C-alpha cells in the first residue's frame, strides 16, 4: 500500500535517452496512477518542455546525446532554478552523488535499485525541499528587503537628525554671538568702535568669512560708505562700489536691504544674477553666500550689516530670524550712542553757557559797582564839597537846608558804598573762595546781625573762576534765606575738599521748612533761589542736597567739581540720613552749643 503522502498524482518530466530505462521507470510509477511521465531524450528539449509545462519535478539522466556528466546538472539547475531535480543514473559513485547535490540536484538515485515507494518518496521529498528552499529564499529576500528599507529609513532619520543637530549648533553659535554682541553694546562708548567690535564678534564666534557695516550716503550716487569691516576683505569693499540706488550695483543684498528696509540674501555667488557685479572678487575671497540686514531707525534704514559665508545658501530661516534681532540691537545701540553724544554735546553747551552766564553776571556786577564807585560816588562827593560854601551862608535857613542836604548826600554815599560791596565784593576779585566767604561772614554780621561760623579745610577751593563765583553767590543766597526766613541768629558754613569735589555745607537751627513740598513745587514761588542754585550747579557738574523739616532747622549741601565734570541731572530735595523725607535728625544739624569760631582772617 502506498503511503498517504504519495496519494496525490505527480506530473514528472523524464529526460532519458534510453527507451528501456524509460519504460522500466514508467512501469514503476505509472500503473497505479501515482505519476504521469512525460519523456524527452535530450537536455535542450527537456529544458524547453519544462519552461512551457506544469511539471512537479524533473528526473534527469547524466548521460544524454547533448550533455554528459555533472555539467548536465549545472546546466539544468541554471535553466530551471525553481524546479526540483532528481538524478536517475547507473553510476554508483558517492563523490559524484555529493557533487551532484552541491550543483543543485535534490536527490541521487540508481537505476534498477529503487522500487516504487522509494522513487515516489524521493520525488516528494525533492519537491518539499525545493518548496522549503523557495520559501526560505523568499523569506530571506523579504527580510533583506525589509533590512534595506529599514536601513534606508534609519539612514534618512540619522541624516535628518544630523541636519537638525547641525542647525541647532548653528543657532546656538549665533545666540552666543548675539549675547557677546549685546554685552559689547552695553559697554559701548564710541559708535565706530562698537561697529568694529560687532563685526569682529560675528567672525570670531559666528565663524563667518567677513562682516562689514555700511552707512547710506545722501549723495548723488546714493553710495554706501563702509565704516567697519573684519575678515577677508582685502580691498573688496573699495572695488565693490556698492550703492543703494536701483541700479546694477544697488540691487545686491546690501543696497536692496537699505533701499527696501528688509533682510536680503545672496544665496549663491556662483549663479545668482544679482551678484554678478561682485562674483569674481567674491569667489577669490571664498565668499559663497551672504545676507544683508538693514540698520533702521524711525522706519527708515540708515545703513546695513552684511555678513558673508563660505557655504552656499548658508543662511536658513531660523538663522535669518536671529540675525535680524542682532541687526536691530546694533541699530538701537548706534542710535543710543548718537543720542547720548547729542545729549553730551548739549550738556557741554549748556555748561559753557552756564559758566558764561555766571561770569557775565559777575562782570556786570563789577561794572555796576565800578559805575557806582567811579561816577556816582564821585558826583556825590563833589556835591558834598559844593555844599560847604552854602553851610557858611549868612542866612540861617540856607545853612540849615545845606546841612540837611549834606546829611542826605552822606547817606547816599554810604548806601552807594554798601551797594558797591554787595554787587561785587573786592575780595572776590582775587578769585579765592575762602577769603570771599570770610568777607561774606563779616558782612552778614554787620548788615543782618547773623553770626556765621566758617570752617574751611585745606585746599578747599575750586580750580575755575566760574565755579568760585557760583559757590560764593550760592552761599550768599542761602545765608540771605537764613537771615530772612529761618529766624536764626547763627549759621554755619563748612568748606572741605572731598576727593575731586568741593563740598560746602550751609546749616542753621532755625525754623526750617518742608523739603518735600519744595521738591514738588520745584521753581514755584518761594523756592526760585534754591531752584536756581540747583540748576546752575547741575549744569556745571555739581549738585545741591536739601534736608529740612519744620522746627528742625535746615541743611544745604553743595557739591561741585574741582574741574569740569559731565553734568548730572538736577537732584530733588534729598531726605536726611536716617530719616524719611521731610524730617531731619538733630545730630545732622549744627547745634547752638557747639563751639563757635570767628571768621578766618586772611594771612
Secondary structure, 3 states (H helix, E strand, C coil): CCCHHHCCCEEEEEECCCHHHHHHHHHHHCCCCCEEEEEECCHHHHHHHHHHCCCCEEEECCEECCEECHHHHHHHHHHCCCCEEEEEECCCCHHHHHHHHHCCCCEEEECCCCCHHHHHHHHHHHHHHHHHHHHHHHHHHHHHHHHHHHHHHHHHHHHHHHHHHHHHHHHHHHHHHHHHHHHHHHHCCCHHHHHHHHHHHHHHHHCCCEEEEEEECCCCCCEEEEEEEEECCCCHHHHHCCECCCCHHHCCHHHHHHHHCCCEEECCCCCCHHHHHHHHHHHHCCCCEEEEEEEEECCEEEEEEEEEECCCCCCCHHHHHHHHHHHHHHHHHHHHHHHHHHHHHHHHHHHHHHHHHHHHHHHHHHHHHHHHHHHHHHHHHHHHHHHHHHHCCCCHHHHHHHHHHHHHHHHHHHHHHHHHHHHCCHHHHHCCHHHHHHHHHHHHHHHHCCEEEEEECCCCCCCCHHHHHHHHHHHHHHHHHHHHHHCCCEEEEEEEEECCEEEEEEEECCCCCCHHHHHHHCCCCCCHHHHHHHHHHHHCCCEEEEEECCCCCEEEEEEEECCCCCCCCCCCCCCCCCCCCCCCCHHHCCCCCCCCCCCCCCC
